[in-house]
Amino acid sequence: MGFKSLPNESGTIELGYGANPAYQGRGYASEIAKALVDWAWTQPNVRRILADCRPDNLASIWVLEKTGFVRTGTRWDEEDGKLIVWEHRRLSYNQVS
């Protein structure tokens, strides 16, 4: 789990992750996502945090919702097909914590 790159010129970063099947369902992804998001918001160049996942990836949807991301739309990826686009908003995160 980590950010796919440094913040771009508008201060946007994108969270990406995967989990070994042996460790899925134990809450590790949610804990790490929360820690990364907390850290990212302390960085002076970060103004927006995005993530995406497939609509059928219920585990990722749960992690993103639990971490305070909100759905903002969809996009098409040549490799993965339709993806849900998510954005982390500080207010929603504070309400979830």
C-alpha positions in Angstrom: 0.0 0.0 0.0 1.2 3.5 -0.8 0.8 6.5 -3.0 1.3 6.0 -6.7 3.4 9.1 -7.1 4.4 12.4 -5.6 1.7 15.1 -5.5 1.0 16.6 -8.9 1.0 20.3 -9.6 -2.5 20.6 -8.1 -1.5 18.7 -4.9 -3.3 15.5 -5.8 -2.0 12.1 -4.8 -3.6 8.7 -5.4 -3.7 5.8 -2.9 -3.1 2.3 -4.3 -3.0 -1.0 -2.6 -3.3 -4.8 -2.8 -3.4 -7.5 -0.2 -2.1 -11.0 -0.2 -5.1 -13.4 0.1 -3.6 -14.9 3.3 -4.0 -11.5 5.1 -7.3 -10.3 3.7 -10.2 -9.7 6.0 -8.1 -8.9 9.1 -8.4 -5.1 9.0 -4.8 -4.5 7.9 -5.7 -2.5 4.8 -8.1 -0.2 6.7 -5.4 0.5 9.3 -2.7 1.2 6.8 -5.0 3.3 4.7 -5.9 5.4 7.7 -2.3 5.9 8.7 -1.3 6.9 5.2 -4.2 9.3 4.8 -3.4 10.8 8.2 0.3 11.3 7.2 -0.6 12.7 3.7 -2.8 15.4 5.2 0.2 16.6 7.2 2.2 17.2 4.0 2.3 20.8 2.8 1.9 19.9 -0.9 -1.1 17.5 -0.5 -4.5 19.1 -1.3 -6.4 16.1 -2.5 -6.3 12.3 -2.1 -7.9 10.0 -4.6 -8.3 6.3 -5.0 -10.2 4.0 -7.4 -11.5 0.4 -7.4 -13.6 -1.9 -9.4 -17.4 -1.9 -8.6 -17.2 -5.6 -7.8 -14.3 -5.3 -5.3 -16.4 -5.2 -2.2 -13.4 -5.4 0.1 -11.8 -2.3 -1.4 -15.1 -0.5 -1.3 -15.3 -1.3 2.4 -11.7 -0.1 3.1 -12.3 3.2 1.3 -15.6 3.9 2.9 -14.2 3.0 6.4 -11.2 5.3 5.8 -13.5 8.2 4.9 -13.3 8.3 1.1 -16.5 9.2 -0.8 -17.5 8.2 -4.3 -17.1 11.0 -6.8 -17.7 9.2 -10.1 -16.4 6.5 -12.4 -13.8 6.2 -15.1 -12.7 3.7 -17.6 -9.4 1.9 -17.4 -8.1 -0.1 -20.4 -6.8 -2.9 -18.1 -9.4 -3.0 -15.4 -12.5 -1.7 -17.1 -15.0 0.5 -15.2 -13.6 1.9 -11.9 -15.3 3.8 -9.1 -13.4 7.0 -8.3 -13.1 8.0 -4.7 -11.9 11.2 -2.9 -10.8 11.6 0.7 -12.2 14.6 2.4 -11.0 15.7 5.7 -14.4 16.4 7.0 -15.8 13.0 6.1 -12.8 11.4 7.7 -13.2 13.2 10.9 -16.8 12.1 11.1 -15.8 8.5 10.5 -13.0 8.3 13.1 
